[in-house]
Amino acid sequence: MVQLIVGKKGKGKTKQLLDKVNSEIREISGNIVYLDKSTKHMYELNNKVRLIDVSQCAIENSSEFVGFVCGILSQDHDLQQMYFDSFLKISHLEDQDITSTVEKLERLSKIFDVTFILSISKDEDELPAALKDKVIISL
């Protein structure tokens, strides 16, 4: 399953994401990975959450990003959730259509039984119609 937290920059999406991940870590038995564009939020995350700074990984486009996610999925069979903060930036999809990448993540979610929670810096009405049903929080 892919879930979206949407809203313009500065609306509080990261806080919502951090609150969600920190509450989920107590509820689930598997592992959680948090992908971000820096390590800025390291001390706001529960120490059981694996933080990965994507900016250190030389990812140049959305295909490489999906491959990177597949690599993480293949290495951790206990992975239950992945959180993507600043999704448009870390996946190199700023000013591009995100539909096909989200659809790929949806397929991976079903194969690996992992939930993806994405923070997207767009208003809900700016999203493609196919993705609006995935929105869990709109700020």
N, C-alpha and C positions, 0 to 999 in steps of 0.2 A: 504494500500500500504506500502511496505517496501522498503526503499531506503538505499543504502550503500555508505559510504565515506571510501575509502580504500587507503592504503599506509603503508609503513614500519614505525616503531617507529621513531619519530622525524621529520617527513615530513610535519607536519602542519595540521593534521586532526582536532585536537581540535580547532584550530583557525577557520577553515572552519565551524565547527559545531557551535561554538559560534556566528560567523557572521550570519550564517543562522538562528539560533534561535532568535537572537536579531532583525533581519529584519522581520521575520515572525510574531513576537508578534504585530507589528503594522498593519499587513495585515489581520489577522484572528480574528474572534469574540469569539472563544472558548478559552479554557485553554491549556497551554503547561506545560509538565513535563520534567525535565532534570535529567536523572539518571547518576551518576558518582561514581567513586571509592573513592572520598574524597570531601571536601567542598572547595578545592583549588580555584575553578573558581567562587565562589559565587559572588564576586564583579565585575566580568566581564559579568554577566548575568543581563538582565533587571529584575527589582524587581517584575514584574508580572509573571515571570517564576518560577515554583515550582521546587527547587533543592532538590533531594533526594540523600543522601550519602548511597549507597547500602552496603558499608563495615560495617555499623552499624546494618545490618538487619539479620545477622547470616544465610545467604544463602550459601548452601554448594554444590549445583549442578545445572545443567541447568533446571531440572524439577522444583526445588524450585524457580528458577528465573522466569520461565514462570508463576508459581502460584502467585508470588509476583506481576508481571505485571497485572495478572487478577484481583488481589485485588485492584490495583490502578484504573483499568478500571471500576470496579464495583462501585467504590465510587464517581466517577466524570463523570456525564452524559454530561457535557459540554467539556470534554477533546477532543481536535482535533489532537494534535501532541505529540509524545513522542520522546525524543532524548536520545540515549544511547552512552555516551562517554566511551571509553575503553571497548567496548562490550564483547570482548573475556574474559577479566578479570572479569567483574561484573557478567557475566553469567556462569562463570566457564567452559569455552569452549576452553581454551588455549590448543593448540596441539590436538584438536579434530575436528571432522567433524561438521560444524555448520548448515548443510542443514536442518535437521529435526527441529531444534529450529527456524530457520528463516521461515520455512514453517508453524509452529505453530503460529508465530507472524503474518504471512500473513493471516491466517484464522481468528485470533483475530481482525486484521485490518478491515476485511470485516464485521465481526459481529458487532463491536463497532464503525465503521466508523472513525477510528483513523489512522493517518499516523505515521509510525515508521521510524526514521532516525538513522542508526547505524554507528558508527565509528569503523572500523576494522583494526587492525594492521597486514595487509597482503597486498602483491602486488596483483593487479587484476588477474595476471596469476596464482596465488596460490589458487584462489577461485574455488570451484566446478563449473562445467559448468552451472548447473541449476541456479546459483545465479548471473552470470555475467551480465544478463540483468537488474539487480536491481541497478547496480553501477551508481551513479550520478556524483561522483567526484573520480578520480583516481590520486593520487599524487606519 
